[in-house]
Amino acid sequence: MKVKLPPEWGVEPVPKDEKVLGFLDYFVLWSCLGVGLLVLLAGSLLEGLSFFEVLFVSLLGSIIGSIMLALPGIVGSKYGVPTMVSLRPVLGIKASYFPTALNIVQLIGWTAFELMIMAQAATLLTSSVLGHASYTFWVIFFGAWCMLLALGGPLVVVRKWLERIAIWLVYGSTAWITYHAFTSGDFWSWMFHHGEGSMPLLLALDLVIVMPISWWPLISDYNRFAKNAKSAFLGTVTGYTLSNTWFYILGAALVVLLGIKDILASIAALFFGGVALLLILVDETDNCFADIYSSAVSFQNIFPKTRQWKFIVLVTGIGIALAMTVPLAEYEGFLLMIGALFVPLLGVASAEFFVNRGRSSIALEEFYEKAKAVKLGNVLAWIIGIVVYATVVTFVPELGASIPSFAASFAFSIAINRLKIG
């Protein structure tokens, strides 16, 4: 019997009658995507800071990053196009292939990281039963499940999986972990501890901002299904800010208060921590789904005639292979690399859509047949932003690189546009 898959939404605009998601849908989606074991791992990198420093950088970084995440989603909501297609009026249709390729690479990397961390968590809970085969089994199991979610598509995942099941499990388990983490160690000592000064505050802010930024090349793949741009923007900002702030603080707390460097082991050490870890794993699959699904959508920006399901299967296979061969290492470097590439690109896109164009709307044809091949000025502005980010991280990391690189690419795009270059 032939299996009928849900409709594929590739590079073409989403029809108006399929734009059905509102504020609550996006609050649930982006609060779920802001939750994850990898976010806890990123939060653990802030362990050298005091509680108030962690609170400050987590909240401020989440607000800044979530607004930066939601801004390009406005374009997707308005025109119904995926993110990589939305870059065509910014960089040109041919030049958009370069960030598309970079996005595919980072998403395959995220897919592998997600499968690794989920498999490690499940192995921690089941190795006594499954033995040495436990890790391999769980990598394949989670890969297959996330592939099925990706084949279902965003509307199925949001309405039937996240809103009905996953969101309630993850909020309950996270509240349980938070309570026991903050009551198991000397919280008052951490609160009034001034920190070791091992990480500059603005570099710590970069590590928080980069998590929502890592999602912006995907955002319109989902926000293109919005009833209106305002509800999608507000749902995205509030949902992601809440979960990202919570999980960065919790990640640092697990390491500081329990004294266990391994995030998974620290959760498992809590009262009924194994059960809570299992429930978080249920929600973790939506992150991997988003990585796989958006990889396929990005592939279609370059190869629009190829069926989406083929790319979904391809990316899942590569992610499984990497998860079984590459160690979960250099995570901090991976985050900073994403920031260097995509923060300045966001600056260019924001300048193009919200300043360079003024109040004039973009014709839908500019995303397709009327798109220029290359817009050299904006490509140059993007490169300048990358150079600024890399320079700050290398020589003056205490300044933080996200805001300077965003500002540089934003300003250069405006200046180049005024000079009519490219």
KEDO-34937 format. One record per residue (C-alpha): x, y, z negated; residue in three letters; chain. Coordinates in nm, 3 decimals, m for minus. Layout:
KEDO-34937
KERO | X | Y | Z | code | unit
KERO | X | Y | Z | Ala | A
...
***
This chain:
KEDO-34937
KERO | X | Y | Z | code | unit
KERO | 0.000 | 0.000 | 0.000 | Met | A
KERO | 0.136 | 0.342 | 0.096 | Lys | A
KERO | 0.188 | 0.578 | m0.199 | Val | A
KERO | 0.050 | 0.929 | m0.144 | Lys | A
KERO | 0.275 | 1.197 | m0.292 | Leu | A
KERO | 0.147 | 1.541 | m0.406 | Pro | A
KERO | 0.178 | 1.827 | m0.153 | Pro | A
KERO | 0.532 | 1.956 | m0.100 | Glu | A
KERO | 0.595 | 2.328 | m0.133 | Trp | A
KERO | 0.913 | 2.400 | 0.057 | Gly | A
KERO | 1.032 | 2.732 | 0.199 | Val | A
KERO | 0.694 | 2.852 | 0.323 | Glu | A
KERO | 0.484 | 3.089 | 0.103 | Pro | A
KERO | 0.247 | 2.924 | m0.144 | Val | A
KERO | m0.115 | 2.973 | m0.023 | Pro | A
KERO | m0.327 | 3.206 | m0.234 | Lys | A
KERO | m0.565 | 2.930 | m0.347 | Asp | A
KERO | m0.268 | 2.738 | m0.493 | Glu | A
KERO | m0.149 | 3.035 | m0.702 | Lys | A
KERO | m0.325 | 2.920 | m1.018 | Val | A
KERO | m0.083 | 2.957 | m1.311 | Leu | A
KERO | m0.130 | 3.231 | m1.573 | Gly | A
KERO | 0.036 | 3.373 | m1.885 | Phe | A
KERO | m0.016 | 3.064 | m2.104 | Leu | A
KERO | 0.110 | 2.830 | m1.833 | Asp | A
KERO | 0.433 | 3.027 | m1.799 | Tyr | A
KERO | 0.472 | 3.068 | m2.173 | Phe | A
KERO | 0.455 | 2.690 | m2.209 | Val | A
KERO | 0.678 | 2.622 | m1.907 | Leu | A
KERO | 0.957 | 2.861 | m2.000 | Trp | A
KERO | 0.946 | 2.794 | m2.373 | Ser | A
KERO | 0.986 | 2.424 | m2.285 | Cys | A
KERO | 1.271 | 2.497 | m2.045 | Leu | A
KERO | 1.435 | 2.713 | m2.313 | Gly | A
KERO | 1.436 | 2.412 | m2.547 | Val | A
KERO | 1.696 | 2.141 | m2.516 | Gly | A
KERO | 1.985 | 1.949 | m2.662 | Leu | A
KERO | 2.225 | 2.138 | m2.434 | Leu | A
KERO | 2.095 | 2.466 | m2.579 | Val | A
KERO | 2.169 | 2.332 | m2.928 | Leu | A
KERO | 2.516 | 2.240 | m2.803 | Leu | A
KERO | 2.564 | 2.595 | m2.673 | Ala | A
KERO | 2.441 | 2.731 | m3.008 | Gly | A
KERO | 2.698 | 2.519 | m3.190 | Ser | A
KERO | 2.971 | 2.720 | m3.014 | Leu | A
KERO | 2.867 | 3.015 | m3.238 | Leu | A
KERO | 2.963 | 2.830 | m3.558 | Glu | A
KERO | 3.242 | 3.074 | m3.644 | Gly | A
KERO | 2.996 | 3.362 | m3.683 | Leu | A
KERO | 2.797 | 3.457 | m3.992 | Ser | A
KERO | 2.423 | 3.393 | m4.000 | Phe | A
KERO | 2.337 | 3.756 | m3.929 | Phe | A
KERO | 2.583 | 3.765 | m3.639 | Glu | A
KERO | 2.429 | 3.447 | m3.496 | Val | A
KERO | 2.080 | 3.594 | m3.544 | Leu | A
KERO | 2.184 | 3.920 | m3.377 | Phe | A
KERO | 2.350 | 3.770 | m3.068 | Val | A
KERO | 2.083 | 3.499 | m3.031 | Ser | A
KERO | 1.791 | 3.742 | m3.041 | Leu | A
KERO | 1.950 | 4.024 | m2.839 | Leu | A
KERO | 2.103 | 3.787 | m2.584 | Gly | A
KERO | 1.774 | 3.602 | m2.544 | Ser | A
KERO | 1.578 | 3.924 | m2.489 | Ile | A
KERO | 1.830 | 4.060 | m2.237 | Ile | A
KERO | 1.869 | 3.726 | m2.062 | Gly | A
KERO | 1.495 | 3.655 | m2.050 | Ser | A
KERO | 1.419 | 3.994 | m1.894 | Ile | A
KERO | 1.698 | 3.939 | m1.641 | Met | A
KERO | 1.552 | 3.593 | m1.576 | Leu | A
KERO | 1.196 | 3.717 | m1.528 | Ala | A
KERO | 1.276 | 4.015 | m1.300 | Leu | A
KERO | 1.351 | 3.813 | m0.984 | Pro | A
KERO | 1.046 | 3.601 | m1.062 | Gly | A
KERO | 0.834 | 3.906 | m0.978 | Ile | A
KERO | 0.942 | 3.868 | m0.615 | Val | A
KERO | 0.844 | 3.502 | m0.612 | Gly | A
KERO | 0.507 | 3.575 | m0.774 | Ser | A
KERO | 0.431 | 3.857 | m0.531 | Lys | A
KERO | 0.531 | 3.684 | m0.208 | Tyr | A
KERO | 0.492 | 3.316 | m0.302 | Gly | A
KERO | 0.846 | 3.225 | m0.192 | Val | A
KERO | 1.115 | 3.019 | m0.374 | Pro | A
KERO | 1.424 | 3.190 | m0.514 | Thr | A
KERO | 1.676 | 3.103 | m0.243 | Met | A
KERO | 1.434 | 3.221 | 0.026 | Val | A
KERO | 1.386 | 3.546 | m0.171 | Ser | A
KERO | 1.759 | 3.615 | m0.123 | Leu | A
KERO | 1.722 | 3.635 | 0.255 | Arg | A
KERO | 1.623 | 4.007 | 0.259 | Pro | A
KERO | 1.904 | 4.072 | 0.008 | Val | A
KERO | 2.202 | 3.895 | 0.167 | Leu | A
KERO | 2.070 | 3.790 | 0.507 | Gly | A
KERO | 1.945 | 3.446 | 0.607 | Ile | A
KERO | 2.288 | 3.303 | 0.692 | Lys | A
KERO | 2.460 | 3.462 | 0.392 | Ala | A
KERO | 2.188 | 3.321 | 0.164 | Ser | A
KERO | 2.323 | 2.974 | 0.241 | Tyr | A
KERO | 2.633 | 3.042 | 0.029 | Phe | A
KERO | 2.454 | 3.110 | m0.304 | Pro | A
KERO | 2.216 | 2.828 | m0.207 | Thr | A
KERO | 2.509 | 2.587 | m0.186 | Ala | A
KERO | 2.646 | 2.719 | m0.517 | Leu | A
KERO | 2.304 | 2.676 | m0.674 | Asn | A
KERO | 2.282 | 2.317 | m0.553 | Ile | A
KERO | 2.623 | 2.245 | m0.706 | Val | A
KERO | 2.531 | 2.400 | m1.042 | Gln | A
KERO | 2.196 | 2.220 | m1.047 | Leu | A
KERO | 2.356 | 1.885 | m0.975 | Ile | A
KERO | 2.597 | 1.966 | m1.259 | Gly | A
KERO | 2.304 | 2.050 | m1.489 | Trp | A
KERO | 2.130 | 1.728 | m1.385 | Thr | A
KERO | 2.438 | 1.528 | m1.483 | Ala | A
KERO | 2.478 | 1.717 | m1.813 | Phe | A
KERO | 2.112 | 1.661 | m1.899 | Glu | A
KERO | 2.129 | 1.290 | m1.821 | Leu | A
KERO | 2.450 | 1.262 | m2.027 | Met | A
KERO | 2.310 | 1.432 | m2.336 | Ile | A
KERO | 1.979 | 1.245 | m2.319 | Met | A
KERO | 2.153 | 0.912 | m2.271 | Ala | A
KERO | 2.393 | 0.983 | m2.556 | Gln | A
KERO | 2.104 | 1.072 | m2.786 | Ala | A
KERO | 1.908 | 0.761 | m2.691 | Ala | A
KERO | 2.221 | 0.547 | m2.727 | Thr | A
KERO | 2.270 | 0.681 | m3.078 | Leu | A
KERO | 1.923 | 0.551 | m3.162 | Leu | A
KERO | 1.933 | 0.218 | m2.976 | Thr | A
KERO | 2.294 | 0.097 | m2.949 | Ser | A
KERO | 2.238 | m0.162 | m3.220 | Ser | A
KERO | 1.973 | m0.321 | m2.999 | Val | A
KERO | 2.103 | m0.269 | m2.645 | Leu | A
KERO | 2.475 | m0.284 | m2.724 | Gly | A
KERO | 2.734 | m0.163 | m2.473 | His | A
KERO | 2.478 | m0.141 | m2.193 | Ala | A
KERO | 2.273 | 0.116 | m2.383 | Ser | A
KERO | 2.424 | 0.431 | m2.228 | Tyr | A
KERO | 2.401 | 0.303 | m1.870 | Thr | A
KERO | 2.044 | 0.187 | m1.923 | Phe | A
KERO | 1.932 | 0.525 | m2.055 | Trp | A
KERO | 2.107 | 0.724 | m1.780 | Val | A
KERO | 1.918 | 0.523 | m1.517 | Ile | A
KERO | 1.593 | 0.531 | m1.717 | Phe | A
KERO | 1.591 | 0.909 | m1.768 | Phe | A
KERO | 1.708 | 0.965 | m1.410 | Gly | A
KERO | 1.416 | 0.762 | m1.276 | Ala | A
KERO | 1.162 | 0.937 | m1.502 | Trp | A
KERO | 1.286 | 1.286 | m1.412 | Cys | A
KERO | 1.280 | 1.192 | m1.044 | Met | A
KERO | 0.913 | 1.095 | m1.077 | Leu | A
KERO | 0.837 | 1.429 | m1.243 | Leu | A
KERO | 1.014 | 1.610 | m0.958 | Ala | A
KERO | 0.811 | 1.417 | m0.702 | Leu | A
KERO | 0.496 | 1.527 | m0.888 | Gly | A
KERO | 0.591 | 1.895 | m0.856 | Gly | A
KERO | 0.545 | 2.201 | m1.083 | Pro | A
KERO | 0.165 | 2.208 | m1.101 | Leu | A
KERO | 0.147 | 1.846 | m1.217 | Val | A
KERO | 0.432 | 1.887 | m1.467 | Val | A
KERO | 0.302 | 2.210 | m1.624 | Val | A
KERO | m0.068 | 2.124 | m1.647 | Arg | A
KERO | m0.056 | 1.748 | m1.713 | Lys | A
KERO | 0.277 | 1.687 | m1.888 | Trp | A
KERO | 0.398 | 1.999 | m2.070 | Leu | A
KERO | 0.070 | 2.152 | m2.185 | Glu | A
KERO | m0.097 | 1.825 | m2.286 | Arg | A
KERO | 0.195 | 1.635 | m2.440 | Ile | A
KERO | 0.552 | 1.763 | m2.437 | Ala | A
KERO | 0.508 | 2.111 | m2.586 | Ile | A
KERO | 0.336 | 1.982 | m2.901 | Trp | A
KERO | 0.593 | 1.711 | m2.961 | Leu | A
KERO | 0.889 | 1.946 | m2.921 | Val | A
KERO | 0.746 | 2.226 | m3.141 | Tyr | A
KERO | 0.664 | 1.979 | m3.417 | Gly | A
KERO | 1.001 | 1.803 | m3.407 | Ser | A
KERO | 1.192 | 2.133 | m3.386 | Thr | A
KERO | 1.008 | 2.273 | m3.689 | Ala | A
KERO | 1.094 | 1.951 | m3.878 | Trp | A
KERO | 1.464 | 1.973 | m3.784 | Ile | A
KERO | 1.477 | 2.344 | m3.870 | Thr | A
KERO | 1.327 | 2.295 | m4.215 | Tyr | A
KERO | 1.559 | 2.010 | m4.309 | His | A
KERO | 1.869 | 2.173 | m4.159 | Ala | A
KERO | 1.819 | 2.495 | m4.354 | Phe | A
KERO | 1.740 | 2.312 | m4.679 | Thr | A
KERO | 2.022 | 2.058 | m4.654 | Ser | A
KERO | 2.319 | 2.294 | m4.675 | Gly | A
KERO | 2.431 | 2.612 | m4.850 | Asp | A
KERO | 2.231 | 2.859 | m4.644 | Phe | A
KERO | 2.291 | 3.151 | m4.883 | Trp | A
KERO | 2.667 | 3.111 | m4.852 | Ser | A
KERO | 2.640 | 3.119 | m4.472 | Trp | A
KERO | 2.409 | 3.422 | m4.486 | Met | A
KERO | 2.660 | 3.635 | m4.674 | Phe | A
KERO | 2.968 | 3.485 | m4.510 | His | A
KERO | 3.135 | 3.733 | m4.275 | His | A
KERO | 3.243 | 3.472 | m4.021 | Gly | A
KERO | 3.588 | 3.365 | m3.912 | Glu | A
KERO | 3.613 | 3.612 | m3.627 | Gly | A
KERO | 3.697 | 3.321 | m3.395 | Ser | A
KERO | 3.474 | 3.457 | m3.119 | Met | A
KERO | 3.417 | 3.823 | m3.024 | Pro | A
KERO | 3.052 | 3.919 | m3.066 | Leu | A
KERO | 3.014 | 4.035 | m2.705 | Leu | A
KERO | 3.162 | 3.707 | m2.577 | Leu | A
KERO | 2.912 | 3.526 | m2.800 | Ala | A
KERO | 2.643 | 3.747 | m2.647 | Leu | A
KERO | 2.760 | 3.632 | m2.302 | Asp | A
KERO | 2.717 | 3.268 | m2.405 | Leu | A
KERO | 2.356 | 3.339 | m2.506 | Val | A
KERO | 2.269 | 3.551 | m2.202 | Ile | A
KERO | 2.410 | 3.294 | m1.962 | Val | A
KERO | 2.157 | 3.027 | m2.059 | Met | A
KERO | 1.849 | 3.215 | m1.926 | Pro | A
KERO | 2.065 | 3.350 | m1.642 | Ile | A
KERO | 2.143 | 2.992 | m1.539 | Ser | A
KERO | 1.770 | 2.952 | m1.471 | Trp | A
KERO | 1.716 | 3.262 | m1.257 | Trp | A
KERO | 1.822 | 3.092 | m0.929 | Pro | A
KERO | 1.526 | 2.859 | m0.997 | Leu | A
KERO | 1.263 | 3.094 | m1.133 | Ile | A
KERO | 1.064 | 3.170 | m0.820 | Ser | A
KERO | 1.045 | 2.799 | m0.740 | Asp | A
KERO | 0.789 | 2.797 | m1.025 | Tyr | A
KERO | 0.670 | 3.156 | m1.063 | Asn | A
KERO | 0.555 | 3.158 | m0.699 | Arg | A
KERO | 0.247 | 2.968 | m0.823 | Phe | A
KERO | 0.139 | 3.265 | m1.042 | Ala | A
KERO | m0.205 | 3.423 | m1.024 | Lys | A
KERO | m0.033 | 3.760 | m1.061 | Asn | A
KERO | 0.319 | 3.887 | m1.122 | Ala | A
KERO | 0.247 | 4.056 | m1.456 | Lys | A
KERO | 0.119 | 3.747 | m1.636 | Ser | A
KERO | 0.407 | 3.537 | m1.503 | Ala | A
KERO | 0.664 | 3.800 | m1.612 | Phe | A
KERO | 0.524 | 3.833 | m1.965 | Leu | A
KERO | 0.479 | 3.457 | m2.009 | Gly | A
KERO | 0.836 | 3.396 | m1.895 | Thr | A
KERO | 0.994 | 3.661 | m2.118 | Val | A
KERO | 0.804 | 3.573 | m2.436 | Thr | A
KERO | 0.828 | 3.196 | m2.390 | Gly | A
KERO | 1.198 | 3.187 | m2.311 | Tyr | A
KERO | 1.298 | 3.446 | m2.570 | Thr | A
KERO | 1.125 | 3.248 | m2.846 | Leu | A
KERO | 1.277 | 2.910 | m2.767 | Ser | A
KERO | 1.625 | 3.030 | m2.668 | Asn | A
KERO | 1.663 | 3.237 | m2.986 | Thr | A
KERO | 1.537 | 2.951 | m3.202 | Trp | A
KERO | 1.764 | 2.688 | m3.050 | Phe | A
KERO | 2.083 | 2.895 | m3.051 | Tyr | A
KERO | 2.034 | 2.970 | m3.421 | Ile | A
KERO | 1.945 | 2.608 | m3.493 | Leu | A
KERO | 2.249 | 2.480 | m3.301 | Gly | A
KERO | 2.482 | 2.693 | m3.510 | Ala | A
KERO | 2.296 | 2.600 | m3.831 | Ala | A
KERO | 2.327 | 2.225 | m3.771 | Leu | A
KERO | 2.706 | 2.251 | m3.747 | Val | A
KERO | 2.760 | 2.506 | m4.025 | Val | A
KERO | 2.514 | 2.375 | m4.283 | Leu | A
KERO | 2.564 | 2.001 | m4.229 | Leu | A
KERO | 2.935 | 2.016 | m4.155 | Gly | A
KERO | 2.900 | 1.771 | m3.862 | Ile | A
KERO | 3.045 | 1.889 | m3.529 | Lys | A
KERO | 2.845 | 1.639 | m3.322 | Asp | A
KERO | 2.500 | 1.793 | m3.264 | Ile | A
KERO | 2.332 | 1.458 | m3.204 | Leu | A
KERO | 2.484 | 1.304 | m3.516 | Ala | A
KERO | 2.385 | 1.606 | m3.724 | Ser | A
KERO | 2.019 | 1.572 | m3.621 | Ile | A
KERO | 2.022 | 1.198 | m3.681 | Ala | A
KERO | 2.164 | 1.257 | m4.031 | Ala | A
KERO | 1.851 | 1.451 | m4.136 | Leu | A
KERO | 1.552 | 1.292 | m4.307 | Phe | A
KERO | 1.361 | 1.115 | m4.027 | Phe | A
KERO | 1.610 | 1.285 | m3.795 | Gly | A
KERO | 1.605 | 0.990 | m3.557 | Gly | A
KERO | 1.233 | 1.034 | m3.497 | Val | A
KERO | 1.273 | 1.410 | m3.442 | Ala | A
KERO | 1.558 | 1.346 | m3.199 | Leu | A
KERO | 1.340 | 1.101 | m3.008 | Leu | A
KERO | 1.060 | 1.360 | m2.978 | Leu | A
KERO | 1.302 | 1.626 | m2.850 | Ile | A
KERO | 1.415 | 1.376 | m2.588 | Leu | A
KERO | 1.056 | 1.362 | m2.461 | Val | A
KERO | 1.070 | 1.733 | m2.382 | Asp | A
KERO | 1.430 | 1.731 | m2.261 | Glu | A
KERO | 1.315 | 1.556 | m1.944 | Thr | A
KERO | 1.146 | 1.874 | m1.818 | Asp | A
KERO | 1.485 | 2.048 | m1.798 | Asn | A
KERO | 1.622 | 1.766 | m1.586 | Cys | A
KERO | 1.304 | 1.771 | m1.375 | Phe | A
KERO | 1.356 | 2.142 | m1.302 | Ala | A
KERO | 1.719 | 2.085 | m1.201 | Asp | A
KERO | 1.628 | 1.805 | m0.962 | Ile | A
KERO | 1.320 | 1.973 | m0.816 | Tyr | A
KERO | 1.492 | 2.308 | m0.757 | Ser | A
KERO | 1.795 | 2.136 | m0.604 | Ser | A
KERO | 1.559 | 1.989 | m0.345 | Ala | A
KERO | 1.389 | 2.326 | m0.284 | Val | A
KERO | 1.731 | 2.492 | m0.247 | Ser | A
KERO | 1.840 | 2.226 | 0.003 | Phe | A
KERO | 1.532 | 2.314 | 0.207 | Gln | A
KERO | 1.649 | 2.675 | 0.241 | Asn | A
KERO | 1.926 | 2.534 | 0.462 | Ile | A
KERO | 1.745 | 2.227 | 0.598 | Phe | A
KERO | 1.377 | 2.334 | 0.606 | Pro | A
KERO | 1.259 | 2.046 | 0.827 | Lys | A
KERO | 1.381 | 1.769 | 0.595 | Thr | A
KERO | 1.123 | 1.627 | 0.355 | Arg | A
KERO | 1.164 | 1.737 | m0.005 | Gln | A
KERO | 1.139 | 1.388 | m0.154 | Trp | A
KERO | 1.456 | 1.282 | 0.028 | Lys | A
KERO | 1.657 | 1.555 | m0.144 | Phe | A
KERO | 1.497 | 1.466 | m0.479 | Ile | A
KERO | 1.615 | 1.107 | m0.445 | Val | A
KERO | 1.962 | 1.221 | m0.328 | Leu | A
KERO | 2.016 | 1.463 | m0.617 | Val | A
KERO | 1.893 | 1.211 | m0.873 | Thr | A
KERO | 2.136 | 0.951 | m0.740 | Gly | A
KERO | 2.431 | 1.191 | m0.753 | Ile | A
KERO | 2.334 | 1.306 | m1.104 | Gly | A
KERO | 2.317 | 0.946 | m1.229 | Ile | A
KERO | 2.656 | 0.868 | m1.076 | Ala | A
KERO | 2.818 | 1.176 | m1.234 | Leu | A
KERO | 2.657 | 1.110 | m1.574 | Ala | A
KERO | 2.814 | 0.763 | m1.581 | Met | A
KERO | 3.162 | 0.875 | m1.473 | Thr | A
KERO | 3.227 | 1.233 | m1.595 | Val | A
KERO | 3.270 | 1.318 | m1.967 | Pro | A
KERO | 3.059 | 1.587 | m2.135 | Leu | A
KERO | 3.348 | 1.832 | m2.165 | Ala | A
KERO | 3.436 | 2.190 | m2.081 | Glu | A
KERO | 3.073 | 2.289 | m2.137 | Tyr | A
KERO | 3.164 | 2.643 | m2.242 | Glu | A
KERO | 3.367 | 2.689 | m1.923 | Gly | A
KERO | 3.077 | 2.562 | m1.714 | Phe | A
KERO | 2.846 | 2.821 | m1.873 | Leu | A
KERO | 3.089 | 3.106 | m1.808 | Leu | A
KERO | 3.137 | 2.992 | m1.446 | Met | A
KERO | 2.760 | 3.014 | m1.393 | Ile | A
KERO | 2.761 | 3.363 | m1.541 | Gly | A
KERO | 3.043 | 3.477 | m1.313 | Ala | A
KERO | 2.858 | 3.368 | m0.999 | Leu | A
KERO | 2.494 | 3.443 | m1.074 | Phe | A
KERO | 2.489 | 3.747 | m1.306 | Val | A
KERO | 2.629 | 3.982 | m1.037 | Pro | A
KERO | 2.405 | 3.824 | m0.772 | Leu | A
KERO | 2.110 | 3.910 | m0.993 | Leu | A
KERO | 2.241 | 4.267 | m1.008 | Gly | A
KERO | 2.244 | 4.288 | m0.628 | Val | A
KERO | 1.896 | 4.136 | m0.594 | Ala | A
KERO | 1.754 | 4.370 | m0.861 | Ser | A
KERO | 1.904 | 4.674 | m0.688 | Ala | A
KERO | 1.767 | 4.568 | m0.349 | Glu | A
KERO | 1.412 | 4.493 | m0.460 | Phe | A
KERO | 1.359 | 4.759 | m0.726 | Phe | A
KERO | 1.575 | 5.053 | m0.613 | Val | A
KERO | 1.702 | 5.032 | m0.255 | Asn | A
KERO | 1.358 | 4.959 | m0.116 | Arg | A
KERO | 1.195 | 5.232 | m0.324 | Gly | A
KERO | 0.820 | 5.185 | m0.332 | Arg | A
KERO | 0.805 | 5.028 | 0.011 | Ser | A
KERO | 0.697 | 4.666 | 0.024 | Ser | A
KERO | 0.896 | 4.401 | 0.203 | Ile | A
KERO | 0.719 | 4.250 | 0.500 | Ala | A
KERO | 0.675 | 3.875 | 0.462 | Leu | A
KERO | 0.853 | 3.829 | 0.796 | Glu | A
KERO | 1.175 | 3.963 | 0.639 | Glu | A
KERO | 1.200 | 3.638 | 0.445 | Phe | A
KERO | 1.176 | 3.444 | 0.771 | Tyr | A
KERO | 1.209 | 3.535 | 1.139 | Glu | A
KERO | 1.291 | 3.904 | 1.084 | Lys | A
KERO | 1.564 | 3.844 | 0.823 | Ala | A
KERO | 1.908 | 3.969 | 0.925 | Lys | A
KERO | 2.183 | 3.709 | 0.958 | Ala | A
KERO | 2.416 | 3.886 | 0.710 | Val | A
KERO | 2.379 | 4.205 | 0.503 | Lys | A
KERO | 2.746 | 4.278 | 0.455 | Leu | A
KERO | 2.702 | 4.562 | 0.204 | Gly | A
KERO | 2.515 | 4.350 | m0.050 | Asn | A
KERO | 2.752 | 4.057 | 0.002 | Val | A
KERO | 3.039 | 4.294 | m0.082 | Leu | A
KERO | 2.855 | 4.422 | m0.391 | Ala | A
KERO | 2.812 | 4.062 | m0.510 | Trp | A
KERO | 3.184 | 3.990 | m0.465 | Ile | A
KERO | 3.272 | 4.305 | m0.661 | Ile | A
KERO | 3.048 | 4.189 | m0.948 | Gly | A
KERO | 3.217 | 3.848 | m0.952 | Ile | A
KERO | 3.559 | 4.014 | m0.971 | Val | A
KERO | 3.441 | 4.232 | m1.261 | Val | A
KERO | 3.305 | 3.931 | m1.451 | Tyr | A
KERO | 3.623 | 3.726 | m1.401 | Ala | A
KERO | 3.845 | 4.020 | m1.497 | Thr | A
KERO | 3.659 | 4.091 | m1.820 | Val | A
KERO | 3.649 | 3.724 | m1.927 | Val | A
KERO | 4.020 | 3.682 | m1.852 | Thr | A
KERO | 4.167 | 4.002 | m1.994 | Phe | A
KERO | 3.917 | 4.166 | m2.230 | Val | A
KERO | 3.661 | 3.900 | m2.335 | Pro | A
KERO | 3.573 | 4.102 | m2.644 | Glu | A
KERO | 3.388 | 4.345 | m2.415 | Leu | A
KERO | 3.150 | 4.079 | m2.282 | Gly | A
KERO | 3.124 | 4.027 | m1.905 | Ala | A
KERO | 2.752 | 3.989 | m1.831 | Ser | A
KERO | 2.639 | 4.350 | m1.860 | Ile | A
KERO | 2.947 | 4.508 | m1.691 | Pro | A
KERO | 2.929 | 4.268 | m1.392 | Ser | A
KERO | 2.552 | 4.313 | m1.355 | Phe | A
KERO | 2.593 | 4.692 | m1.373 | Ala | A
KERO | 2.882 | 4.691 | m1.123 | Ala | A
KERO | 2.703 | 4.486 | m0.858 | Ser | A
KERO | 2.379 | 4.680 | m0.918 | Phe | A
KERO | 2.554 | 5.018 | m0.879 | Ala | A
KERO | 2.763 | 4.914 | m0.577 | Phe | A
KERO | 2.457 | 4.777 | m0.399 | Ser | A
KERO | 2.279 | 5.111 | m0.446 | Ile | A
KERO | 2.586 | 5.309 | m0.339 | Ala | A
KERO | 2.646 | 5.093 | m0.031 | Ile | A
KERO | 2.279 | 5.121 | 0.063 | Asn | A
KERO | 2.300 | 5.501 | 0.038 | Arg | A
KERO | 2.602 | 5.491 | 0.269 | Leu | A
KERO | 2.408 | 5.270 | 0.514 | Lys | A
KERO | 2.676 | 4.998 | 0.508 | Ile | A
KERO | 2.558 | 4.654 | 0.623 | Gly | A
***
